[in-house]
Every structure is written in structure tokens, then in C-alpha cells.
């Protein structure tokens, strides 16, 4: 099963996607049935935010002073929880 932790930083997301956690969970349930993901336990975090915060994150982690659609942060091997694969900011 693939699990996503959803962090809602910007309330406008709830107007775009009703119940973001349930929406993402339903998509991941379908994905979990695909042969590549069947019987795998994986977990990640999705951070839903606005352009201003994305610009700050992009500057901090990529040294680019502009907004972007998505940032991903894969987890390194020293992290204790081996099923955790990383974070995404949208």
C-alpha cells in the first residue's frame, strides 16, 4: 500500500480539490493495484502550498529565485524508516 501524508499549507487548495487527503488516497489506492507497486509499502509526504512559499523553497534548496510547479525531495539512505521515499511540494 502506498500512503501519502498530506499537509495543506494554503486553504485555496480545498476549493480546488475537495477533501485533498481523500482525493489523493483514492488515486493511490488505484496506483497500488498496478503491478509495479503491488505488495509494496511506501510512504511519502505531499505539501500543498502557494507560489510565494514555493519560490522560497526553490531559492533555499535549488538557489533559483523563482516559483516552480513542483519540488521533490527524495530521502537518503540513512533515514531510519526504510519505507519512506521522500517529500513533494506542490
C-alpha positions as a printed Julia matrix, in Angstrom:
90×3 Matrix{Float64}:
   0.0    0.0     0.0
   1.22   3.46   -0.86
   0.5    6.07    1.81
   0.67   9.84    1.43
   0.8   12.32    4.28
  -0.95  15.46    3.03
  -0.02  18.84    4.51
  -2.35  21.64    3.49
  -0.47  24.94    3.84
  -2.71  27.06    1.64
  -6.52  26.91    2.09
  -7.27  27.65   -1.6
  -6.31  24.02   -2.3
  -9.53  22.93   -0.57
 -11.5   24.96   -3.11
  -9.63  23.3    -5.98
  -9.69  19.76   -4.57
 -12.48  18.88   -2.16
 -11.02  16.87    0.71
  -7.44  16.72   -0.66
  -6.42  13.8     1.59
  -9.33  11.62    0.39
  -8.71  12.56   -3.24
  -5.03  11.61   -3.1
  -5.8    8.45   -1.14
  -8.25   7.29   -3.82
  -5.66   7.85   -6.56
  -3.0    5.98   -4.59
  -5.38   3.07   -3.99
  -5.7    2.69   -7.76
  -1.94   3.02   -8.2
  -1.31   0.38   -5.53
  -3.07  -2.19   -7.73
  -0.6   -1.66  -10.59
   1.94  -4.47  -10.94
   4.94  -2.21  -10.2
   3.5   -1.17   -6.83
   1.6   -4.29   -5.77
   2.55  -5.55   -2.29
   4.96  -2.67   -1.69
   4.74  -0.48    1.38
   5.83   3.05    0.57
   5.11   6.38    2.19
   5.74   9.99    1.24
   4.53  13.5     2.09
   2.75  15.95   -0.19
   2.96  19.63    0.83
   0.25  21.74   -0.84
   1.22  25.41   -0.73
   1.19  28.67   -2.71
   3.59  30.31   -5.19
   5.19  32.55   -2.57
   6.22  29.58   -0.41
   7.31  27.59   -3.49
   9.57  30.46   -4.51
  11.18  30.47   -1.05
  11.67  26.69   -1.1
  13.13  26.85   -4.62
  15.57  29.55   -3.52
  16.57  27.66   -0.37
  17.09  24.22   -1.92
  17.94  24.93   -5.57
  19.26  28.52   -5.38
  16.74  29.65   -8.02
  14.82  32.79   -7.14
  11.6   31.95   -8.98
   8.49  29.9    -8.42
   8.07  26.36   -9.72
   5.23  23.85  -10.05
   6.74  21.03   -8.05
   9.76  20.27   -5.88
  10.7   16.76   -4.85
  12.98  15.71   -2.05
  13.97  12.04   -2.19
  15.01  10.6     1.13
  18.6    9.49    1.68
  19.61   6.02    2.82
  20.43   6.98    6.41
  16.78   7.66    7.23
  15.56   5.05    9.72
  12.16   4.33    8.17
  13.03   2.38    5.02
   9.51   2.57    3.55
   9.62   6.38    3.47
  10.6    7.59   -0.03
  10.58  11.39    0.33
   8.61  14.61    0.09
   6.92  16.67   -2.63
   5.86  20.29   -2.58
   3.11  21.41   -4.97
